[in-house]
Amino acid sequence: MYHHSGSVAQQAAGSASGVLEPKAADTEAILFQRCTWCGTAMYHRLLCPVCRGSDLRTERSQGTGTVRHSTVVHRNSPAARNVSLVEMAEGFVVRGRVMGPPIGIHSGDRVRLSTAKDPVRGEPVFQLVDEPYRAWT
């Protein structure tokens, strides 16, 4: 029979489980997890998607990445906005918004973190690193 002890729960709460804690939230950086077994980087996960390990450590991202997919959304917003999947330099993918005209964001554009948490939607906000040459726009 399993008996839950308060001392065991207290010990587990203090260990480095890799779960992102709200008090550790920072508006200047994205925090992600890295599996200690296989080294896979992931964003807001409880288990590693590769090896299913639960021993994750929290790391701070450099804040640079590449847009992998971007789409324009018109619902629940007074104006059109973009929703993008950004692959960060560390290897994980995060959903966020890239500042600029929604139709001007394309796959392959390099971005950097502007703010880690948008006050309205709670998602990361990015800005373009350099304006790419677009001959036909």
C-alpha positions as a Markdown table, in Angstrom:
| # | Residue | x | y | z |
|---|---|---|---|---|
| 1 | Met | 0.0 | 0.0 | 0.0 |
| 2 | Tyr | 1.3 | 3.5 | -0.9 |
| 3 | His | 1.5 | 6.0 | 1.9 |
| 4 | His | 2.1 | 9.6 | 0.9 |
| 5 | Ser | 4.4 | 11.3 | 3.3 |
| 6 | Gly | 4.7 | 15.1 | 3.7 |
| 7 | Ser | 8.5 | 15.0 | 3.9 |
| 8 | Val | 8.7 | 13.2 | 0.5 |
| 9 | Ala | 6.4 | 15.7 | -1.1 |
| 10 | Gln | 8.5 | 18.5 | 0.4 |
| 11 | Gln | 11.7 | 17.0 | -0.9 |
| 12 | Ala | 10.3 | 16.5 | -4.4 |
| 13 | Ala | 9.1 | 20.1 | -4.5 |
| 14 | Gly | 12.6 | 21.4 | -3.9 |
| 15 | Ser | 14.2 | 19.2 | -6.6 |
| 16 | Ala | 15.1 | 20.5 | -10.1 |
| 17 | Ser | 12.2 | 19.0 | -12.0 |
| 18 | Gly | 12.4 | 21.4 | -14.9 |
| 19 | Val | 8.8 | 22.5 | -14.6 |
| 20 | Leu | 8.5 | 26.2 | -15.3 |
| 21 | Glu | 7.4 | 28.0 | -12.1 |
| 22 | Pro | 5.3 | 31.2 | -12.4 |
| 23 | Lys | 7.6 | 33.1 | -10.0 |
| 24 | Ala | 10.5 | 32.5 | -12.5 |
| 25 | Ala | 8.7 | 34.2 | -15.3 |
| 26 | Asp | 10.7 | 36.9 | -17.0 |
| 27 | Thr | 9.5 | 39.3 | -19.6 |
| 28 | Glu | 13.0 | 39.6 | -21.1 |
| 29 | Ala | 13.7 | 35.9 | -21.8 |
| 30 | Ile | 12.0 | 32.7 | -22.8 |
| 31 | Leu | 12.6 | 29.8 | -20.5 |
| 32 | Phe | 12.6 | 26.3 | -21.9 |
| 33 | Gln | 13.5 | 22.8 | -20.8 |
| 34 | Arg | 16.3 | 20.5 | -21.9 |
| 35 | Cys | 16.2 | 16.7 | -21.2 |
| 36 | Thr | 19.2 | 15.6 | -19.1 |
| 37 | Trp | 19.1 | 12.1 | -20.8 |
| 38 | Cys | 19.0 | 12.9 | -24.5 |
| 39 | Gly | 19.6 | 16.7 | -24.6 |
| 40 | Thr | 16.3 | 17.5 | -26.5 |
| 41 | Ala | 15.1 | 21.1 | -26.1 |
| 42 | Met | 11.4 | 21.7 | -25.6 |
| 43 | Tyr | 9.0 | 24.4 | -24.6 |
| 44 | His | 6.5 | 23.9 | -21.8 |
| 45 | Arg | 6.5 | 20.1 | -21.6 |
| 46 | Leu | 6.3 | 17.7 | -18.6 |
| 47 | Leu | 8.0 | 14.8 | -20.4 |
| 48 | Cys | 10.6 | 14.6 | -23.1 |
| 49 | Pro | 8.9 | 14.0 | -26.5 |
| 50 | Val | 11.9 | 11.8 | -27.6 |
| 51 | Cys | 12.8 | 9.6 | -24.7 |
| 52 | Arg | 9.8 | 10.2 | -22.4 |
| 53 | Gly | 12.2 | 11.2 | -19.6 |
| 54 | Ser | 11.0 | 13.4 | -16.8 |
| 55 | Asp | 14.4 | 14.7 | -15.7 |
| 56 | Leu | 14.3 | 18.2 | -17.4 |
| 57 | Arg | 16.3 | 21.2 | -16.5 |
| 58 | Thr | 15.2 | 24.8 | -17.1 |
| 59 | Glu | 17.4 | 27.0 | -19.3 |
| 60 | Arg | 17.2 | 30.5 | -20.6 |
| 61 | Ser | 17.0 | 31.1 | -24.4 |
| 62 | Gln | 19.2 | 33.5 | -26.3 |
| 63 | Gly | 16.1 | 34.9 | -27.9 |
| 64 | Thr | 16.9 | 34.5 | -31.6 |
| 65 | Gly | 15.2 | 32.2 | -34.1 |
| 66 | Thr | 13.7 | 31.6 | -37.5 |
| 67 | Val | 10.1 | 31.8 | -38.6 |
| 68 | Arg | 9.1 | 28.3 | -39.7 |
| 69 | His | 5.4 | 29.0 | -40.5 |
| 70 | Ser | 3.2 | 32.2 | -40.3 |
| 71 | Thr | -0.5 | 32.7 | -40.8 |
| 72 | Val | -2.8 | 35.7 | -40.6 |
| 73 | Val | -5.7 | 35.4 | -38.1 |
| 74 | His | -8.8 | 37.5 | -38.2 |
| 75 | Arg | -10.9 | 36.1 | -35.4 |
| 76 | Asn | -11.1 | 37.4 | -31.8 |
| 77 | Ser | -9.2 | 40.5 | -32.7 |
| 78 | Pro | -10.3 | 43.9 | -34.0 |
| 79 | Ala | -7.6 | 43.8 | -36.6 |
| 80 | Ala | -5.7 | 41.0 | -38.5 |
| 81 | Arg | -2.7 | 39.6 | -36.7 |
| 82 | Asn | -0.1 | 37.0 | -37.4 |
| 83 | Val | 0.5 | 33.8 | -35.5 |
| 84 | Ser | 3.9 | 32.3 | -36.2 |
| 85 | Leu | 5.8 | 29.2 | -35.3 |
| 86 | Val | 9.4 | 30.2 | -34.5 |
| 87 | Glu | 12.2 | 27.7 | -34.3 |
| 88 | Met | 14.6 | 29.0 | -31.7 |
| 89 | Ala | 18.4 | 28.7 | -31.9 |
| 90 | Glu | 18.4 | 26.1 | -29.1 |
| 91 | Gly | 16.2 | 23.8 | -31.2 |
| 92 | Phe | 12.7 | 24.1 | -29.7 |
| 93 | Val | 9.6 | 25.6 | -31.5 |
| 94 | Val | 7.4 | 28.2 | -29.9 |
| 95 | Arg | 4.2 | 29.8 | -31.1 |
| 96 | Gly | 4.2 | 33.6 | -30.9 |
| 97 | Arg | 3.6 | 36.8 | -32.8 |
| 98 | Val | 6.0 | 38.7 | -35.1 |
| 99 | Met | 5.7 | 42.5 | -35.1 |
| 100 | Gly | 5.1 | 44.1 | -38.5 |
| 101 | Pro | 2.5 | 43.8 | -41.2 |
| 102 | Pro | 0.9 | 40.3 | -40.9 |
| 103 | Ile | 1.2 | 39.6 | -44.6 |
| 104 | Gly | 4.9 | 40.6 | -44.6 |
| 105 | Ile | 6.1 | 37.7 | -42.3 |
| 106 | His | 7.4 | 34.7 | -44.3 |
| 107 | Ser | 9.1 | 31.4 | -43.5 |
| 108 | Gly | 12.8 | 31.7 | -43.2 |
| 109 | Asp | 12.7 | 35.3 | -41.7 |
| 110 | Arg | 15.2 | 35.7 | -38.8 |
| 111 | Val | 13.6 | 37.1 | -35.6 |
| 112 | Arg | 14.6 | 38.0 | -32.1 |
| 113 | Leu | 12.6 | 38.2 | -28.9 |
| 114 | Ser | 11.0 | 41.5 | -28.2 |
| 115 | Thr | 9.0 | 40.5 | -25.1 |
| 116 | Ala | 8.6 | 37.0 | -23.6 |
| 117 | Lys | 5.0 | 37.5 | -22.6 |
| 118 | Asp | 2.4 | 39.7 | -24.5 |
| 119 | Pro | 0.2 | 41.3 | -21.8 |
| 120 | Val | -3.0 | 40.5 | -23.8 |
| 121 | Arg | -2.4 | 37.0 | -25.2 |
| 122 | Gly | 0.4 | 35.8 | -23.0 |
| 123 | Glu | 2.5 | 34.6 | -25.9 |
| 124 | Pro | 6.0 | 35.7 | -26.9 |
| 125 | Val | 6.4 | 38.6 | -29.3 |
| 126 | Phe | 9.3 | 38.8 | -31.8 |
| 127 | Gln | 10.6 | 41.4 | -34.2 |
| 128 | Leu | 12.4 | 40.9 | -37.5 |
| 129 | Val | 16.2 | 41.0 | -37.3 |
| 130 | Asp | 16.7 | 42.3 | -40.8 |
| 131 | Glu | 14.3 | 43.2 | -43.5 |
| 132 | Pro | 14.9 | 40.6 | -46.3 |
| 133 | Tyr | 15.0 | 41.7 | -49.9 |
| 134 | Arg | 11.6 | 41.1 | -51.5 |
| 135 | Ala | 11.8 | 41.9 | -55.2 |
| 136 | Trp | 8.1 | 41.2 | -55.9 |
| 137 | Thr | 6.4 | 42.9 | -53.0 |
